[in-house]
Amino acid sequence: MIVNFDSNSASRTLSIGKSALTFKGTTLKDMKWLAEFTDIESFTFENDVLLKITLNSGFSKNIGRVTASCKKLINSHFKERDVVW
């Protein structure tokens, strides 16, 4: 599953696989990183639209705003894999 976001001029992509996710931005501020699901402390939607990921290491990133339908697809993707935070 691939989720695209726009934040000002930076284009961001979140690829969600079977056991890990990869984040890629287009600026130095948005570096590329990979996280196994076991490395993730929380995966939340703040104010019901802003996707935020926090790793067990303490690293936290606001990824971007999502639509209601995108949020539903993301939640469904994790539910199918029995992944809960």
DSSP file (Angstrom, degrees, kcal/mol; ACC not computed):
  #  RESIDUE AA STRUCTURE BP1 BP2  ACC     N-H-->O    O-->H-N    N-H-->O    O-->H-N    TCO  KAPPA ALPHA  PHI   PSI    X-CA   Y-CA   Z-CA
    1    1 A M              0   0    0      0, 0.0    15,-3.5     0, 0.0     2,-0.5   0.000 360.0 360.0 360.0 132.5    0.0    0.0    0.0
    2    2 A I  E     -A   15   0A   0     13,-0.2     2,-0.5    11,-0.0    13,-0.2  -0.971 360.0-168.1-120.4 128.9    1.4    3.4   -0.9
    3    3 A V  E     -A   14   0A   0     11,-2.9    11,-2.9    -2,-0.5     2,-0.4  -0.965   7.3-158.8-115.7 127.0    0.2    6.7    0.6
    4    4 A N  E     -A   13   0A   0     -2,-0.5     2,-0.3     9,-0.2     9,-0.2  -0.855  10.1-176.8-107.5 143.2    1.2   10.0   -0.9
    5    5 A F  E     -A   12   0A   0      7,-2.4     7,-2.1    -2,-0.4     2,-0.4  -0.933  16.7-147.8-131.8 154.4    1.1   13.3    1.0
    6    6 A D  E     +A   11   0A   0     -2,-0.3     2,-0.4    59,-0.2    59,-0.3  -0.997  16.4 175.4-122.8 127.9    1.8   16.9    0.0
    7    7 A S  E >   -A   10   0A   0      3,-2.3     3,-2.2    -2,-0.4     2,-0.3  -0.894  65.5 -59.8-133.3 102.0    3.3   19.2    2.6
    8    8 A N  T 3  S-     0   0    0     -2,-0.4    -1,-0.0     1,-0.3     0, 0.0  -0.457 117.6 -23.4  56.2-119.9    4.1   22.7    1.2
    9    9 A S  T 3  S+     0   0    0     -2,-0.3     2,-0.4    -3,-0.1    -1,-0.3   0.518 118.1  98.0 -97.7  -5.1    6.6   21.9   -1.6
   10   10 A A  E <   -A    7   0A   0     -3,-2.2    -3,-2.3    15,-0.0     2,-0.5  -0.694  61.3-151.0 -88.2 131.2    7.8   18.6   -0.2
   11   11 A S  E     -A    6   0A   0     -2,-0.4     2,-0.3    -5,-0.2    -5,-0.2  -0.877  16.4-167.3-100.4 129.6    6.3   15.4   -1.6
   12   12 A R  E     -A    5   0A   0     -7,-2.1    -7,-2.4    -2,-0.5     2,-0.4  -0.894   8.8-166.6-120.6 147.6    6.2   12.5    0.8
   13   13 A T  E     -AB   4  24A   0     11,-2.5    11,-2.4    -2,-0.3     2,-0.5  -0.999   4.2-166.2-134.0 134.1    5.5    8.8    0.3
   14   14 A L  E     -AB   3  23A   0    -11,-2.9   -11,-2.9    -2,-0.4     2,-0.6  -0.978   7.5-164.3-118.7 116.6    4.7    6.2    2.9
   15   15 A S  E     -AB   2  22A   0      7,-3.0     7,-2.5    -2,-0.5     2,-0.6  -0.902   4.5-162.4-102.4 121.7    4.9    2.6    1.6
   16   16 A I  E     + B   0  21A   0    -15,-3.5     5,-0.2    -2,-0.6     2,-0.1  -0.913  15.2 176.0-109.6 115.7    3.2    0.1    4.0
   17   17 A G        -     0   0    0      3,-3.0     4,-0.0    -2,-0.6    -1,-0.0  -0.078  48.0 -78.1-100.4-159.1    4.2   -3.5    3.5
   18   18 A K  S    S+     0   0    0      1,-0.1     3,-0.1    -2,-0.1    -2,-0.0   0.798 122.8   1.7 -76.2 -30.0    3.4   -6.8    5.2
   19   19 A S  S    S+     0   0    0      1,-0.2    18,-2.8    18,-0.0    19,-0.4   0.353 128.9  32.5-139.9   3.6    5.8   -6.3    8.1
   20   20 A A  E     - C   0  36A   0     16,-0.3    -3,-3.0    17,-0.1     2,-0.3  -0.970  58.9-139.4-154.5 165.5    7.4   -2.9    7.7
   21   21 A L  E     -BC  16  35A   0     14,-2.7    14,-2.8    -2,-0.3     2,-0.4  -0.971   9.4-152.4-131.2 151.9    6.9    0.6    6.4
   22   22 A T  E     -BC  15  34A   0     -7,-2.5    -7,-3.0    -2,-0.3     2,-0.4  -0.985   6.3-161.3-124.1 131.5    9.2    3.0    4.4
   23   23 A F  E     -BC  14  33A   0     10,-2.9    10,-2.1    -2,-0.4     2,-0.4  -0.927  10.6-179.9-111.6 136.3    8.9    6.7    4.5
   24   24 A K  E     +B   13   0A   0    -11,-2.4   -11,-2.5    -2,-0.4     2,-0.2  -0.981   2.3 176.7-139.8 127.0   10.5    8.9    1.8
   25   25 A G        -     0   0    0      5,-0.8   -13,-0.2    -2,-0.4     7,-0.1  -0.559  31.8-127.8-113.3-177.3   10.5   12.7    1.6
   26   26 A T  S    S+     0   0    0     -2,-0.2     2,-0.3   -15,-0.1     5,-0.1   0.344  81.9  64.4-116.4   5.1   12.2   15.0   -0.9
   27   27 A T  S    S-     0   0    0      3,-0.3     3,-0.4   -16,-0.1    -2,-0.2  -0.794  88.9-108.2-123.1 167.5   14.0   17.4    1.4
   28   28 A L  S    S+     0   0    0     -2,-0.3     3,-0.3     1,-0.2    -1,-0.1   0.842 121.3  57.9 -61.4 -32.2   16.9   17.0    3.9
   29   29 A K  S    S+     0   0    0      1,-0.3     2,-0.9     2,-0.0    -1,-0.2   0.841 105.5  52.9 -65.5 -32.9   14.3   17.5    6.6
   30   30 A D  S    S+     0   0    0     -3,-0.4    -5,-0.8    -6,-0.0    -3,-0.3  -0.717  79.7 177.6-105.7  80.6   12.4   14.5    5.3
   31   31 A M        -     0   0    0     -2,-0.9     2,-0.3    -3,-0.3    -5,-0.1  -0.342  34.5-100.3 -78.3 165.0   15.0   11.7    5.1
   32   32 A K        +     0   0    0     -8,-0.2     2,-0.3    -7,-0.1    -8,-0.2  -0.677  49.2 165.2 -85.2 137.9   14.2    8.2    4.0
   33   33 A W  E     -C   23   0A   0    -10,-2.1   -10,-2.9    -2,-0.3     2,-0.4  -0.992  26.2-145.2-151.5 157.7   13.8    5.6    6.7
   34   34 A L  E     -C   22   0A   0     -2,-0.3     2,-0.4   -12,-0.2   -12,-0.2  -0.957  13.9-172.9-122.6 139.8   12.4    2.1    7.2
   35   35 A A  E     -C   21   0A   0    -14,-2.8   -14,-2.7    -2,-0.4     2,-0.1  -0.985  18.8-138.4-136.7 126.5   10.7    0.8   10.3
   36   36 A E  E >   -C   20   0A   0     -2,-0.4     3,-1.9   -16,-0.3     4,-0.4  -0.494  32.9-113.6 -70.2 150.8    9.6   -2.8   11.0
   37   37 A F  G >  S+     0   0    0    -18,-2.8     3,-1.3     1,-0.3   -17,-0.1   0.844 119.0  60.1 -56.9 -32.8    6.2   -2.9   12.7
   38   38 A T  G 3  S+     0   0    0    -19,-0.4    -1,-0.3     1,-0.2   -18,-0.1   0.680  99.8  57.4 -69.5 -16.4    7.9   -4.2   15.8
   39   39 A D  G <  S+     0   0    0     -3,-1.9    17,-2.9    16,-0.1     2,-0.5   0.515  87.9  95.7 -87.6  -6.9   10.0   -1.0   15.9
   40   40 A I  E <   -D   55   0B   0     -3,-1.3    15,-0.3    -4,-0.4     3,-0.1  -0.753  47.2-177.0 -95.6 124.8    6.8    1.2   16.0
   41   41 A E  E    S-     0   0B   0     13,-2.2     2,-0.3    -2,-0.5    14,-0.2   0.886  73.3  -0.6 -81.3 -43.9    5.5    2.4   19.4
   42   42 A S  E     -D   54   0B   0     12,-2.2    12,-2.6     2,-0.0     2,-0.4  -0.999  46.3-168.2-151.2 150.8    2.4    4.2   18.0
   43   43 A F  E     +D   53   0B   0     -2,-0.3     2,-0.3    10,-0.2    10,-0.2  -0.901  35.9 162.9-137.0  99.7    0.7    4.9   14.7
   44   44 A T  E     -D   52   0B   0      8,-2.7     8,-2.9    -2,-0.4     2,-0.6  -0.773  42.0-134.6-127.0 163.9   -2.0    7.5   15.3
   45   45 A F  E >   -D   51   0B   0     -2,-0.3     3,-1.3     6,-0.2     6,-0.2  -0.925  27.3-152.3-116.4 101.6   -4.2   10.0   13.6
   46   46 A E  E >> S+D   50   0B   0      4,-2.8     4,-2.6    -2,-0.6     3,-1.9  -0.538  82.8   3.2 -75.3 140.0   -4.1   13.3   15.5
   47   47 A N  T 34 S-     0   0    0      1,-0.3    -1,-0.3    -2,-0.2     0, 0.0   0.768 125.8 -77.8  52.2  26.6   -7.3   15.3   15.2
   48   48 A D  T <4 S+     0   0    0     -3,-1.3    -1,-0.3     2,-0.2    -2,-0.2   0.432 130.4  52.2  69.5   1.6   -8.6   12.4   13.1
   49   49 A V  T <4 S+     0   0    0     -3,-1.9    17,-2.4     1,-0.1     2,-0.8   0.591  79.5  86.1-137.3 -23.7   -6.5   13.4   10.0
   50   50 A L  E  <  -DE  46  65B   0     -4,-2.6    -4,-2.8    15,-0.2     2,-0.4  -0.765  67.3-142.9 -93.7 111.1   -2.8   14.0   10.8
   51   51 A L  E     -DE  45  64B   0     13,-2.9    12,-2.7    -2,-0.8    13,-0.9  -0.577  23.0-178.9 -75.5 125.0   -0.9   10.7   10.6
   52   52 A K  E     -DE  44  62B   0     -8,-2.9    -8,-2.7    -2,-0.4     2,-0.4  -0.991   9.9-165.6-129.1 132.8    1.8   10.5   13.3
   53   53 A I  E     -DE  43  61B   0      8,-2.5     8,-2.6    -2,-0.4     2,-0.4  -0.970   2.3-171.4-119.3 131.6    4.3    7.7   13.8
   54   54 A T  E     -DE  42  60B   0    -12,-2.6   -13,-2.2    -2,-0.4   -12,-2.2  -0.989  12.3-148.7-122.5 128.2    6.4    7.2   16.9
   55   55 A L  E >   -D   40   0B   0      4,-3.3     3,-2.1    -2,-0.4   -15,-0.3  -0.529  28.8-110.5 -90.7 161.0    9.2    4.6   17.0
   56   56 A N  T 3  S+     0   0    0    -17,-2.9   -16,-0.1     1,-0.3    -1,-0.1   0.765 117.4  65.4 -58.6 -26.0   10.3    2.7   20.1
   57   57 A S  T 3  S-     0   0    0    -18,-0.4    -1,-0.3     2,-0.1     3,-0.1   0.599 121.6-106.3 -73.0 -10.9   13.6    4.7   20.0
   58   58 A G  S <  S+     0   0    0     -3,-2.1     2,-0.1     1,-0.4    -2,-0.1   0.198  75.0 139.8 102.5 -14.8   11.6    7.9   20.7
   59   59 A F        -     0   0    0     -5,-0.1    -4,-3.3     2,-0.0    -1,-0.4  -0.436  30.8-172.8 -62.7 132.0   11.8    9.3   17.1
   60   60 A S  E     -E   54   0B   0     -6,-0.2     2,-0.4    -2,-0.1    -6,-0.2  -0.986   8.7-175.8-133.4 141.5    8.5   10.8   16.1
   61   61 A K  E     -E   53   0B   0     -8,-2.6    -8,-2.5    -2,-0.4     2,-0.8  -0.982  23.9-144.0-142.8 126.3    7.3   12.1   12.8
   62   62 A N  E     -E   52   0B   0     -2,-0.4   -10,-0.3   -10,-0.2     3,-0.1  -0.818  23.2-172.9 -81.6 114.1    4.1   13.9   11.7
   63   63 A I  E     -     0   0B   0    -12,-2.7     2,-0.3    -2,-0.8    -1,-0.2   0.932  41.3 -85.1 -80.4 -47.9    3.7   12.4    8.2
   64   64 A G  E     -E   51   0B   0    -13,-0.9   -13,-2.9   -59,-0.1    -1,-0.3  -0.914  47.5 -56.6 159.3 175.2    0.8   14.4    6.8
   65   65 A R  E     -E   50   0B   0     -2,-0.3     2,-0.3   -59,-0.3   -15,-0.2  -0.577  46.5-165.4 -82.9 142.9   -2.9   14.8    6.5
   66   66 A V        -     0   0    0    -17,-2.4     2,-0.1    -2,-0.2   -61,-0.1  -0.904  19.5-115.3-125.6 155.9   -5.0   12.0    5.2
   67   67 A T     >  -     0   0    0     -2,-0.3     4,-2.5     1,-0.1     5,-0.2  -0.396  34.8-106.5 -80.2 165.7   -8.6   11.8    3.9
   68   68 A A  H  > S+     0   0    0      1,-0.2     4,-2.1     2,-0.2     5,-0.1   0.887 121.7  50.6 -60.9 -39.5  -11.2    9.7    5.7
   69   69 A S  H  > S+     0   0    0      2,-0.2     4,-1.9     1,-0.2    -1,-0.2   0.878 110.3  49.0 -68.7 -36.4  -11.1    7.1    2.9
   70   70 A C  H  > S+     0   0    0      2,-0.2     4,-2.6     1,-0.2    -2,-0.2   0.913 109.8  51.8 -67.4 -42.1   -7.3    6.9    3.1
   71   71 A K  H  X S+     0   0    0     -4,-2.5     4,-2.7     1,-0.2     5,-0.2   0.910 108.9  51.3 -58.8 -42.7   -7.4    6.5    6.9
   72   72 A K  H  X S+     0   0    0     -4,-2.1     4,-2.3     1,-0.2    -1,-0.2   0.906 110.4  48.5 -62.4 -42.6   -9.9    3.7    6.5
   73   73 A L  H  X S+     0   0    0     -4,-1.9     4,-2.4     2,-0.2    -2,-0.2   0.904 111.7  49.4 -64.3 -42.4   -7.6    1.9    4.0
   74   74 A I  H  X S+     0   0    0     -4,-2.6     4,-2.0     2,-0.2     5,-0.2   0.947 112.7  46.8 -62.1 -48.9   -4.6    2.3    6.2
   75   75 A N  H  X S+     0   0    0     -4,-2.7     4,-2.4     1,-0.2    -2,-0.2   0.892 112.5  50.5 -60.8 -39.7   -6.5    0.9    9.3
   76   76 A S  H  X S+     0   0    0     -4,-2.3     4,-2.4    -5,-0.2    -1,-0.2   0.894 106.4  55.4 -64.1 -40.7   -7.8   -2.0    7.2
   77   77 A H  H  X S+     0   0    0     -4,-2.4     4,-0.6     1,-0.2    -2,-0.2   0.915 112.8  41.5 -58.5 -45.3   -4.3   -2.8    5.9
   78   78 A F  H ><>S+     0   0    0     -4,-2.0     5,-2.5     1,-0.2     3,-0.7   0.886 111.4  55.4 -71.7 -38.6   -3.1   -3.1    9.5
   79   79 A K  H ><5S+     0   0    0     -4,-2.4     3,-1.7     1,-0.2    -2,-0.2   0.896 102.6  56.7 -61.3 -40.2   -6.2   -5.0   10.7
   80   80 A E  H 3<5S+     0   0    0     -4,-2.4    -1,-0.2     1,-0.3    -2,-0.2   0.774 111.3  44.2 -60.7 -26.0   -5.7   -7.6    8.0
   81   81 A R  T <<5S-     0   0    0     -3,-0.7    -1,-0.3    -4,-0.6    -2,-0.2   0.268 113.9-117.3-102.5   9.6   -2.2   -8.3    9.4
   82   82 A D  T < 5 +     0   0    0     -3,-1.7     2,-0.6     1,-0.2    -3,-0.2   0.858  62.4 151.6  55.6  39.1   -3.3   -8.3   13.1
   83   83 A V      < +     0   0    0     -5,-2.5     2,-0.4    -6,-0.1    -1,-0.2  -0.903  15.6 170.5-103.4 121.8   -1.2   -5.2   13.8
   84   84 A V              0   0    0     -2,-0.6    -5,-0.0    -3,-0.1     0, 0.0  -0.995 360.0 360.0-134.0 135.3   -2.5   -3.0   16.6
   85   85 A W              0   0    0     -2,-0.4    -1,-0.1   -42,-0.2   -41,-0.0   0.344 360.0 360.0-117.9 360.0   -0.9   -0.1   18.4
